Amino acid sequence: MTSEARGAIEGQRPERSTKLPVYLPLLAGLLVLAIPTIGNLGRQVWTTDLGAHGPIVLTTGLWLLYHNGLRLDRTVLGGSWLQAIWPCLLGWPLYVFGRAYDFISIEVAGFYLVSLGFLWRLMGFSELKRHAFPLFYLGFLIPPPGWMVDRATAPLQMLVSELGMKISTLAGLPVARQGVTLQVAQYQLLVEDACSGMNSLVGMTAVSLFYIYLLRRASWRYAALLVCLIVPLAVAVNVLRVVTLIFITYYLGDDVAQGFLHATTGVILFGLGLVLIFGADMVFWRILNRSAK
């Protein structure tokens, strides 16, 4: 019989430990860093097309950690500071520099590294590896730097505008192109960043990885195969978006194309891209299962 049970039988209250849980100082330190960083993400990144997936990634990523068995109610820390300090030493200067000079990408990257160090100290490296995918998935919260987005977006804009013009011309519409500007009859359309496919690419990659991991728990090779399909699908979906806007502009006018339908086509075609990814996953999964039998 335990002392608590014996105490209960004797009418006494069981003794409760007043010792502070070992995880609380680590959790408090993370919250001090996290709250202003998440606030900056909400103001600067999550309100843009490129970062609209951020709240979804944060919520589902934390849920994945909990779903995989991450718990903070520990009585003993799992890792050594001598090992866990290295991510913190790399991340802390980045965090301070990003906060001081308002570089949100550097700030979030620094916080991400510091968080890994704290979790390493809390759980140990072997336990950290068990949560490798949720932690990698949460890395999508790091917004890509502006110069990287510009370099990736420019060729995508040219490709999407070129393909959109050719498809519309084959359909019999009078369309000409100069750079990323399309001349549709008397109207001009500018293929902006949102139509290039970059925004869809980041969001579709994050959502698709979550889907693959949660539903399939497949190998990294299978996940890499589906991720390779995301790039051409994102480009194809945005070419279809541009062609749709060209048709709307030609038949209904520029005011209609740049109004409510402009945002609506983006949402609908983003959903179409996800459906295509999920469809490709079903096809490949059946092929793999048949070959395994």
ZADO-1210 file (C-alpha; in nm, 4 decimals, padded with zeros to 6 digits):
<atoms>
<atom x="00.0000" y="00.0000" z="00.0000" code="MET" pos="1"/>
<atom x="00.1356" y="00.3414" z="-00.0931" code="THR" pos="2"/>
<atom x="00.1835" y="00.6232" z="00.1553" code="SER" pos="3"/>
<atom x="-00.0855" y="00.8284" z="-00.0225" code="GLU" pos="4"/>
<atom x="-00.3379" y="00.5438" z="00.0038" code="ALA" pos="5"/>
<atom x="-00.2450" y="00.4827" z="00.3676" code="ARG" pos="6"/>
<atom x="-00.2873" y="00.8521" z="00.4387" code="GLY" pos="7"/>
<atom x="-00.6274" y="00.8521" z="00.2734" code="ALA" pos="8"/>
<atom x="-00.7381" y="00.5559" z="00.4854" code="ILE" pos="9"/>
<atom x="-00.6245" y="00.7286" z="00.8015" code="GLU" pos="10"/>
<atom x="-00.8191" y="01.0397" z="00.7021" code="GLY" pos="11"/>
<atom x="-00.5108" y="01.2392" z="00.6259" code="GLN" pos="12"/>
<atom x="-00.4489" y="01.4357" z="00.3094" code="ARG" pos="13"/>
<atom x="-00.1753" y="01.2941" z="00.0852" code="PRO" pos="14"/>
<atom x="00.1359" y="01.5048" z="00.0757" code="GLU" pos="15"/>
<atom x="00.1777" y="01.7077" z="-00.2413" code="ARG" pos="16"/>
<atom x="00.5098" y="01.8046" z="-00.3844" code="SER" pos="17"/>
<atom x="00.5689" y="02.1768" z="-00.3930" code="THR" pos="18"/>
<atom x="00.8714" y="02.1403" z="-00.6184" code="LYS" pos="19"/>
<atom x="00.8537" y="02.3532" z="-00.9338" code="LEU" pos="20"/>
<atom x="00.8215" y="02.1337" z="-01.2482" code="PRO" pos="21"/>
<atom x="01.1514" y="02.1291" z="-01.4354" code="VAL" pos="22"/>
<atom x="00.9921" y="02.2194" z="-01.7690" code="TYR" pos="23"/>
<atom x="00.8368" y="02.5469" z="-01.6509" code="LEU" pos="24"/>
<atom x="01.1515" y="02.7661" z="-01.6791" code="PRO" pos="25"/>
<atom x="01.2132" y="02.6364" z="-02.0330" code="LEU" pos="26"/>
<atom x="00.8505" y="02.6900" z="-02.1308" code="LEU" pos="27"/>
<atom x="00.8490" y="03.0403" z="-01.9831" code="ALA" pos="28"/>
<atom x="01.1645" y="03.1286" z="-02.1764" code="GLY" pos="29"/>
<atom x="01.0141" y="03.0031" z="-02.5016" code="LEU" pos="30"/>
<atom x="00.6955" y="03.2019" z="-02.4456" code="LEU" pos="31"/>
<atom x="00.8930" y="03.5220" z="-02.3843" code="VAL" pos="32"/>
<atom x="01.0556" y="03.4768" z="-02.7260" code="LEU" pos="33"/>
<atom x="00.7517" y="03.3347" z="-02.9051" code="ALA" pos="34"/>
<atom x="00.4840" y="03.5927" z="-02.8258" code="ILE" pos="35"/>
<atom x="00.6465" y="03.8956" z="-02.9970" code="PRO" pos="36"/>
<atom x="00.7678" y="03.6810" z="-03.2876" code="THR" pos="37"/>
<atom x="00.4231" y="03.5363" z="-03.3548" code="ILE" pos="38"/>
<atom x="00.2828" y="03.8888" z="-03.3307" code="GLY" pos="39"/>
<atom x="00.5280" y="04.0048" z="-03.5991" code="ASN" pos="40"/>
<atom x="00.4373" y="03.7086" z="-03.8181" code="LEU" pos="41"/>
<atom x="00.0693" y="03.7938" z="-03.7876" code="GLY" pos="42"/>
<atom x="00.1239" y="04.1577" z="-03.8830" code="ARG" pos="43"/>
<atom x="00.3896" y="04.1232" z="-04.1534" code="GLN" pos="44"/>
<atom x="00.3566" y="03.7774" z="-04.3101" code="VAL" pos="45"/>
<atom x="00.0259" y="03.6048" z="-04.2425" code="TRP" pos="46"/>
<atom x="-00.1719" y="03.8900" z="-04.3963" code="THR" pos="47"/>
<atom x="00.0015" y="03.8329" z="-04.7340" code="THR" pos="48"/>
<atom x="-00.0678" y="03.5670" z="-04.9971" code="ASP" pos="49"/>
<atom x="00.2777" y="03.4163" z="-04.9472" code="LEU" pos="50"/>
<atom x="00.2284" y="03.3632" z="-04.5741" code="GLY" pos="51"/>
<atom x="-00.1432" y="03.2904" z="-04.5528" code="ALA" pos="52"/>
<atom x="-00.0699" y="02.9261" z="-04.4703" code="HIS" pos="53"/>
<atom x="00.1161" y="03.0277" z="-04.1509" code="GLY" pos="54"/>
<atom x="-00.1683" y="02.9980" z="-03.8954" code="PRO" pos="55"/>
<atom x="-00.2635" y="02.6580" z="-04.0395" code="ILE" pos="56"/>
<atom x="00.0964" y="02.5337" z="-04.0173" code="VAL" pos="57"/>
<atom x="00.1352" y="02.6587" z="-03.6590" code="LEU" pos="58"/>
<atom x="-00.1897" y="02.5012" z="-03.5403" code="THR" pos="59"/>
<atom x="-00.1493" y="02.1682" z="-03.7184" code="THR" pos="60"/>
<atom x="00.2220" y="02.1475" z="-03.6350" code="GLY" pos="61"/>
<atom x="00.1597" y="02.1854" z="-03.2611" code="LEU" pos="62"/>
<atom x="-00.1219" y="01.9323" z="-03.2892" code="TRP" pos="63"/>
<atom x="00.1149" y="01.6868" z="-03.4605" code="LEU" pos="64"/>
<atom x="00.3652" y="01.7217" z="-03.1762" code="LEU" pos="65"/>
<atom x="00.0917" y="01.6463" z="-02.9237" code="TYR" pos="66"/>
<atom x="-00.0482" y="01.3661" z="-03.1395" code="HIS" pos="67"/>
<atom x="00.2992" y="01.2062" z="-03.1567" code="ASN" pos="68"/>
<atom x="00.3223" y="01.2007" z="-02.7793" code="GLY" pos="69"/>
<atom x="00.5126" y="01.5186" z="-02.6912" code="LEU" pos="70"/>
<atom x="00.4349" y="01.6006" z="-02.3286" code="ARG" pos="71"/>
<atom x="00.5815" y="01.8674" z="-02.1035" code="LEU" pos="72"/>
<atom x="00.4928" y="01.7028" z="-01.7724" code="ASP" pos="73"/>
<atom x="00.8423" y="01.5697" z="-01.7096" code="ARG" pos="74"/>
<atom x="01.0161" y="01.5240" z="-01.3781" code="THR" pos="75"/>
<atom x="01.3608" y="01.4779" z="-01.5328" code="VAL" pos="76"/>
<atom x="01.5131" y="01.6651" z="-01.8264" code="LEU" pos="77"/>
<atom x="01.6111" y="01.4354" z="-02.1104" code="GLY" pos="78"/>
<atom x="01.9079" y="01.6126" z="-02.2669" code="GLY" pos="79"/>
<atom x="02.2320" y="01.7761" z="-02.1677" code="SER" pos="80"/>
<atom x="02.2940" y="02.1495" z="-02.2018" code="TRP" pos="81"/>
<atom x="02.6377" y="02.0700" z="-02.3462" code="LEU" pos="82"/>
<atom x="02.4609" y="01.9182" z="-02.6474" code="GLN" pos="83"/>
<atom x="02.1440" y="02.1269" z="-02.6587" code="ALA" pos="84"/>
<atom x="02.3304" y="02.4579" z="-02.6318" code="ILE" pos="85"/>
<atom x="02.4534" y="02.4497" z="-02.9928" code="TRP" pos="86"/>
<atom x="02.1206" y="02.5284" z="-03.1631" code="PRO" pos="87"/>
<atom x="02.0702" y="02.8030" z="-02.9040" code="CYS" pos="88"/>
<atom x="02.4139" y="02.9525" z="-02.9726" code="LEU" pos="89"/>
<atom x="02.3321" y="02.9633" z="-03.3441" code="LEU" pos="90"/>
<atom x="01.9757" y="03.0843" z="-03.3038" code="GLY" pos="91"/>
<atom x="02.0086" y="03.3481" z="-03.0324" code="TRP" pos="92"/>
<atom x="02.2260" y="03.5951" z="-03.2333" code="PRO" pos="93"/>
<atom x="01.9943" y="03.5509" z="-03.5324" code="LEU" pos="94"/>
<atom x="01.6901" y="03.6184" z="-03.3165" code="TYR" pos="95"/>
<atom x="01.8411" y="03.9308" z="-03.1596" code="VAL" pos="96"/>
<atom x="01.9605" y="04.0640" z="-03.4963" code="PHE" pos="97"/>
<atom x="01.6257" y="03.9968" z="-03.6624" code="GLY" pos="98"/>
<atom x="01.4333" y="04.1631" z="-03.3799" code="ARG" pos="99"/>
<atom x="01.6642" y="04.4651" z="-03.3700" code="ALA" pos="100"/>
<atom x="01.6605" y="04.5334" z="-03.7441" code="TYR" pos="101"/>
<atom x="01.3111" y="04.4021" z="-03.8233" code="ASP" pos="102"/>
<atom x="01.4211" y="04.1132" z="-04.0469" code="PHE" pos="103"/>
<atom x="01.1309" y="03.8792" z="-03.9886" code="ILE" pos="104"/>
<atom x="01.2876" y="03.5842" z="-04.1748" code="SER" pos="105"/>
<atom x="01.6034" y="03.5979" z="-03.9616" code="ILE" pos="106"/>
<atom x="01.4034" y="03.6490" z="-03.6422" code="GLU" pos="107"/>
<atom x="01.1811" y="03.3466" z="-03.7014" code="VAL" pos="108"/>
<atom x="01.4761" y="03.1304" z="-03.8093" code="ALA" pos="109"/>
<atom x="01.6586" y="03.2245" z="-03.4892" code="GLY" pos="110"/>
<atom x="01.3552" y="03.1461" z="-03.2750" code="PHE" pos="111"/>
<atom x="01.3169" y="02.8126" z="-03.4539" code="TYR" pos="112"/>
<atom x="01.6759" y="02.7128" z="-03.3691" code="LEU" pos="113"/>
<atom x="01.6418" y="02.8245" z="-03.0076" code="VAL" pos="114"/>
<atom x="01.3203" y="02.6213" z="-02.9797" code="SER" pos="115"/>
<atom x="01.5008" y="02.3124" z="-03.1088" code="LEU" pos="116"/>
<atom x="01.7688" y="02.3633" z="-02.8451" code="GLY" pos="117"/>
<atom x="01.5134" y="02.3971" z="-02.5674" code="PHE" pos="118"/>
<atom x="01.3263" y="02.0861" z="-02.6838" code="LEU" pos="119"/>
<atom x="01.6560" y="01.8980" z="-02.7069" code="TRP" pos="120"/>
<atom x="01.7282" y="01.9906" z="-02.3459" code="ARG" pos="121"/>
<atom x="01.3776" y="01.8928" z="-02.2419" code="LEU" pos="122"/>
<atom x="01.3443" y="01.5604" z="-02.4269" code="MET" pos="123"/>
<atom x="01.6892" y="01.4425" z="-02.5338" code="GLY" pos="124"/>
<atom x="01.8137" y="01.3848" z="-02.8871" code="PHE" pos="125"/>
<atom x="01.6555" y="01.0413" z="-02.9379" code="SER" pos="126"/>
<atom x="01.3128" y="01.1787" z="-02.8486" code="GLU" pos="127"/>
<atom x="01.3764" y="01.4834" z="-03.0668" code="LEU" pos="128"/>
<atom x="01.4374" y="01.2561" z="-03.3664" code="LYS" pos="129"/>
<atom x="01.1039" y="01.0863" z="-03.3048" code="ARG" pos="130"/>
<atom x="00.9336" y="01.4205" z="-03.3650" code="HIS" pos="131"/>
<atom x="01.1470" y="01.5008" z="-03.6709" code="ALA" pos="132"/>
<atom x="00.8611" y="01.5515" z="-03.9174" code="PHE" pos="133"/>
<atom x="00.6432" y="01.7835" z="-03.7031" code="PRO" pos="134"/>
<atom x="00.9515" y="01.9942" z="-03.6272" code="LEU" pos="135"/>
<atom x="01.0468" y="02.0033" z="-03.9960" code="PHE" pos="136"/>
<atom x="00.6875" y="02.0905" z="-04.0861" code="TYR" pos="137"/>
<atom x="00.6909" y="02.3824" z="-03.8413" code="LEU" pos="138"/>
<atom x="00.9911" y="02.5130" z="-04.0359" code="GLY" pos="139"/>
<atom x="00.7410" y="02.6343" z="-04.2974" code="PHE" pos="140"/>
<atom x="00.6656" y="02.9151" z="-04.0523" code="LEU" pos="141"/>
<atom x="00.9988" y="03.0709" z="-04.1523" code="ILE" pos="142"/>
<atom x="00.9106" y="03.3196" z="-04.4291" code="PRO" pos="143"/>
<atom x="01.1513" y="03.3113" z="-04.7241" code="PRO" pos="144"/>
<atom x="01.3589" y="03.6298" z="-04.7597" code="PRO" pos="145"/>
<atom x="01.2355" y="03.8898" z="-05.0065" code="GLY" pos="146"/>
<atom x="01.5372" y="03.8550" z="-05.2373" code="TRP" pos="147"/>
<atom x="01.4782" y="03.4802" z="-05.2613" code="MET" pos="148"/>
<atom x="01.1099" y="03.5308" z="-05.3416" code="VAL" pos="149"/>
<atom x="01.1941" y="03.7877" z="-05.6104" code="ASP" pos="150"/>
<atom x="01.4477" y="03.5595" z="-05.7779" code="ARG" pos="151"/>
<atom x="01.2094" y="03.2652" z="-05.7781" code="ALA" pos="152"/>
<atom x="00.9042" y="03.4685" z="-05.8792" code="THR" pos="153"/>
<atom x="01.0491" y="03.6491" z="-06.1833" code="ALA" pos="154"/>
<atom x="01.1019" y="03.3400" z="-06.4043" code="PRO" pos="155"/>
<atom x="00.7697" y="03.1939" z="-06.2888" code="LEU" pos="156"/>
<atom x="00.5917" y="03.5152" z="-06.3898" code="GLN" pos="157"/>
<atom x="00.7488" y="03.5000" z="-06.7357" code="MET" pos="158"/>
<atom x="00.6586" y="03.1324" z="-06.7783" code="LEU" pos="159"/>
<atom x="00.2991" y="03.1724" z="-06.6606" code="VAL" pos="160"/>
<atom x="00.2376" y="03.4814" z="-06.8761" code="SER" pos="161"/>
<atom x="00.3907" y="03.3112" z="-07.1830" code="GLU" pos="162"/>
<atom x="00.1836" y="02.9948" z="-07.1451" code="LEU" pos="163"/>
<atom x="-00.1298" y="03.1934" z="-07.0650" code="GLY" pos="164"/>
<atom x="-00.0892" y="03.3993" z="-07.3820" code="MET" pos="165"/>
<atom x="-00.0310" y="03.0926" z="-07.6023" code="LYS" pos="166"/>
<atom x="-00.3302" y="02.9017" z="-07.4672" code="ILE" pos="167"/>
<atom x="-00.5583" y="03.2050" z="-07.5004" code="SER" pos="168"/>
<atom x="-00.4356" y="03.2693" z="-07.8552" code="THR" pos="169"/>
<atom x="-00.5070" y="02.9083" z="-07.9511" code="LEU" pos="170"/>
<atom x="-00.8597" y="02.9602" z="-07.8168" code="ALA" pos="171"/>
<atom x="-00.9032" y="03.2522" z="-08.0585" code="GLY" pos="172"/>
<atom x="-00.8615" y="03.5475" z="-07.8223" code="LEU" pos="173"/>
<atom x="-00.6588" y="03.8523" z="-07.9329" code="PRO" pos="174"/>
<atom x="-00.3780" y="03.8432" z="-07.6738" code="VAL" pos="175"/>
<atom x="-00.0289" y="03.9927" z="-07.6964" code="ALA" pos="176"/>
<atom x="00.2496" y="03.9891" z="-07.4396" code="ARG" pos="177"/>
<atom x="00.5279" y="04.2254" z="-07.3397" code="GLN" pos="178"/>
<atom x="00.7234" y="04.0901" z="-07.0444" code="GLY" pos="179"/>
<atom x="00.4681" y="04.0042" z="-06.7769" code="VAL" pos="180"/>
<atom x="00.2050" y="04.2409" z="-06.9209" code="THR" pos="181"/>
<atom x="-00.0714" y="04.0889" z="-07.1332" code="LEU" pos="182"/>
<atom x="-00.2696" y="04.2957" z="-07.3823" code="GLN" pos="183"/>
<atom x="-00.6228" y="04.1541" z="-07.4082" code="VAL" pos="184"/>
<atom x="-00.8099" y="04.3535" z="-07.6742" code="ALA" pos="185"/>
<atom x="-00.8219" y="04.7055" z="-07.5242" code="GLN" pos="186"/>
<atom x="-00.7325" y="04.5850" z="-07.1733" code="TYR" pos="187"/>
<atom x="-00.3964" y="04.5304" z="-07.0041" code="GLN" pos="188"/>
<atom x="-00.3338" y="04.2562" z="-06.7503" code="LEU" pos="189"/>
<atom x="-00.0251" y="04.2404" z="-06.5284" code="LEU" pos="190"/>
<atom x="00.0812" y="03.8938" z="-06.4146" code="VAL" pos="191"/>
<atom x="00.1712" y="03.9797" z="-06.0560" code="GLU" pos="192"/>
<atom x="00.3461" y="03.7764" z="-05.7872" code="ASP" pos="193"/>
<atom x="00.0209" y="03.6134" z="-05.6764" code="ALA" pos="194"/>
<atom x="-00.0353" y="03.4730" z="-06.0252" code="CYS" pos="195"/>
<atom x="00.3183" y="03.3397" z="-06.0682" code="SER" pos="196"/>
<atom x="00.2641" y="03.0248" z="-05.8634" code="GLY" pos="197"/>
<atom x="00.5097" y="03.1035" z="-05.5837" code="MET" pos="198"/>
<atom x="00.2375" y="03.1599" z="-05.3257" code="ASN" pos="199"/>
<atom x="00.0565" y="02.8422" z="-05.4264" code="SER" pos="200"/>
<atom x="00.3828" y="02.6494" z="-05.4242" code="LEU" pos="201"/>
<atom x="00.4642" y="02.7214" z="-05.0589" code="VAL" pos="202"/>
<atom x="00.1105" y="02.6654" z="-04.9305" code="GLY" pos="203"/>
<atom x="00.0518" y="02.3504" z="-05.1370" code="MET" pos="204"/>
<atom x="00.3834" y="02.2022" z="-05.0231" code="THR" pos="205"/>
<atom x="00.3028" y="02.2561" z="-04.6556" code="ALA" pos="206"/>
<atom x="-00.0531" y="02.1215" z="-04.6766" code="VAL" pos="207"/>
<atom x="00.0518" y="01.8257" z="-04.8936" code="SER" pos="208"/>
<atom x="00.3302" y="01.7236" z="-04.6549" code="LEU" pos="209"/>
<atom x="00.0857" y="01.7344" z="-04.3648" code="PHE" pos="210"/>
<atom x="-00.1584" y="01.5194" z="-04.5622" code="TYR" pos="211"/>
<atom x="00.1077" y="01.2656" z="-04.6661" code="ILE" pos="212"/>
<atom x="00.2438" y="01.2277" z="-04.3148" code="TYR" pos="213"/>
<atom x="-00.0902" y="01.2078" z="-04.1387" code="LEU" pos="214"/>
<atom x="-00.2635" y="00.9719" z="-04.3810" code="LEU" pos="215"/>
<atom x="00.0207" y="00.7591" z="-04.5162" code="ARG" pos="216"/>
<atom x="00.3105" y="00.7797" z="-04.2704" code="ARG" pos="217"/>
<atom x="00.5099" y="00.6884" z="-04.5808" code="ALA" pos="218"/>
<atom x="00.8845" y="00.6884" z="-04.6396" code="SER" pos="219"/>
<atom x="01.0697" y="01.0070" z="-04.7268" code="TRP" pos="220"/>
<atom x="01.1174" y="00.8753" z="-05.0829" code="ARG" pos="221"/>
<atom x="00.7428" y="00.8549" z="-05.1370" code="TYR" pos="222"/>
<atom x="00.6954" y="01.2001" z="-04.9851" code="ALA" pos="223"/>
<atom x="00.9719" y="01.3402" z="-05.2088" code="ALA" pos="224"/>
<atom x="00.7992" y="01.1916" z="-05.5149" code="LEU" pos="225"/>
<atom x="00.4755" y="01.3745" z="-05.4409" code="LEU" pos="226"/>
<atom x="00.6563" y="01.6967" z="-05.3495" code="VAL" pos="227"/>
<atom x="00.8242" y="01.6893" z="-05.6932" code="CYS" pos="228"/>
<atom x="00.4760" y="01.6962" z="-05.8474" code="LEU" pos="229"/>
<atom x="00.3788" y="02.0089" z="-05.6560" code="ILE" pos="230"/>
<atom x="00.5961" y="02.2444" z="-05.8641" code="VAL" pos="231"/>
<atom x="00.4470" y="02.1570" z="-06.2066" code="PRO" pos="232"/>
<atom x="00.0976" y="02.1395" z="-06.0573" code="LEU" pos="233"/>
<atom x="00.1327" y="02.4830" z="-05.8959" code="ALA" pos="234"/>
<atom x="00.2519" y="02.6293" z="-06.2273" code="VAL" pos="235"/>
<atom x="-00.0279" y="02.4558" z="-06.4206" code="ALA" pos="236"/>
<atom x="-00.2934" y="02.5782" z="-06.1773" code="VAL" pos="237"/>
<atom x="-00.1707" y="02.9372" z="-06.2036" code="ASN" pos="238"/>
<atom x="-00.1562" y="02.9188" z="-06.5835" code="VAL" pos="239"/>
<atom x="-00.5199" y="02.8102" z="-06.5692" code="LEU" pos="240"/>
<atom x="-00.5910" y="03.1044" z="-06.3381" code="ARG" pos="241"/>
<atom x="-00.4334" y="03.3511" z="-06.5820" code="VAL" pos="242"/>
<atom x="-00.6229" y="03.1996" z="-06.8761" code="VAL" pos="243"/>
<atom x="-00.9480" y="03.2201" z="-06.6789" code="THR" pos="244"/>
<atom x="-00.8853" y="03.5872" z="-06.5981" code="LEU" pos="245"/>
<atom x="-00.8056" y="03.6563" z="-06.9643" code="ILE" pos="246"/>
<atom x="-01.1401" y="03.5084" z="-07.0686" code="PHE" pos="247"/>
<atom x="-01.3242" y="03.7023" z="-06.7963" code="ILE" pos="248"/>
<atom x="-01.1496" y="04.0240" z="-06.9012" code="THR" pos="249"/>
<atom x="-01.2290" y="03.9744" z="-07.2681" code="TYR" pos="250"/>
<atom x="-01.5951" y="03.8805" z="-07.2275" code="TYR" pos="251"/>
<atom x="-01.6975" y="04.0612" z="-06.9062" code="LEU" pos="252"/>
<atom x="-01.4519" y="04.3496" z="-06.8797" code="GLY" pos="253"/>
<atom x="-01.1537" y="04.4437" z="-06.6662" code="ASP" pos="254"/>
<atom x="-01.3616" y="04.5630" z="-06.3690" code="ASP" pos="255"/>
<atom x="-01.5165" y="04.2197" z="-06.3268" code="VAL" pos="256"/>
<atom x="-01.1834" y="04.0379" z="-06.3686" code="ALA" pos="257"/>
<atom x="-01.0044" y="04.2528" z="-06.1100" code="GLN" pos="258"/>
<atom x="-01.2898" y="04.2477" z="-05.8617" code="GLY" pos="259"/>
<atom x="-01.4373" y="03.9642" z="-05.6612" code="PHE" pos="260"/>
<atom x="-01.3656" y="03.7022" z="-05.9264" code="LEU" pos="261"/>
<atom x="-00.9903" y="03.7698" z="-05.9114" code="HIS" pos="262"/>
<atom x="-00.9636" y="03.6462" z="-05.5524" code="ALA" pos="263"/>
<atom x="-01.2282" y="03.3783" z="-05.6044" code="THR" pos="264"/>
<atom x="-01.0424" y="03.2127" z="-05.8915" code="THR" pos="265"/>
<atom x="-00.7279" y="03.2033" z="-05.6784" code="GLY" pos="266"/>
<atom x="-00.9023" y="03.0210" z="-05.3932" code="VAL" pos="267"/>
<atom x="-01.0843" y="02.7787" z="-05.6239" code="ILE" pos="268"/>
<atom x="-00.7744" y="02.6887" z="-05.8229" code="LEU" pos="269"/>
<atom x="-00.5659" y="02.6482" z="-05.5066" code="PHE" pos="270"/>
<atom x="-00.8235" y="02.3948" z="-05.3939" code="GLY" pos="271"/>
<atom x="-00.8021" y="02.2305" z="-05.7364" code="LEU" pos="272"/>
<atom x="-00.4254" y="02.1985" z="-05.6958" code="GLY" pos="273"/>
<atom x="-00.4703" y="02.0213" z="-05.3622" code="LEU" pos="274"/>
<atom x="-00.7289" y="01.7876" z="-05.5137" code="VAL" pos="275"/>
<atom x="-00.4825" y="01.6977" z="-05.7908" code="LEU" pos="276"/>
<atom x="-00.2100" y="01.6249" z="-05.5343" code="ILE" pos="277"/>
<atom x="-00.4456" y="01.4060" z="-05.3316" code="PHE" pos="278"/>
<atom x="-00.5558" y="01.2301" z="-05.6515" code="GLY" pos="279"/>
<atom x="-00.1950" y="01.1628" z="-05.7516" code="ALA" pos="280"/>
<atom x="-00.1320" y="01.0236" z="-05.4036" code="ASP" pos="281"/>
<atom x="-00.4235" y="00.7807" z="-05.4366" code="MET" pos="282"/>
<atom x="-00.3000" y="00.6603" z="-05.7768" code="VAL" pos="283"/>
<atom x="00.0610" y="00.6113" z="-05.6645" code="PHE" pos="284"/>
<atom x="-00.0469" y="00.4439" z="-05.3414" code="TRP" pos="285"/>
<atom x="-00.2584" y="00.1886" z="-05.5279" code="ARG" pos="286"/>
<atom x="00.0265" y="00.1197" z="-05.7704" code="ILE" pos="287"/>
<atom x="00.2695" y="00.0628" z="-05.4831" code="LEU" pos="288"/>
<atom x="00.0252" y="-00.1657" z="-05.3027" code="ASN" pos="289"/>
<atom x="-00.0314" y="-00.3732" z="-05.6173" code="ARG" pos="290"/>
<atom x="00.3404" y="-00.4077" z="-05.6822" code="SER" pos="291"/>
<atom x="00.3969" y="-00.5134" z="-05.3207" code="ALA" pos="292"/>
<atom x="00.1442" y="-00.8017" z="-05.3429" code="LYS" pos="293"/>
</atoms>
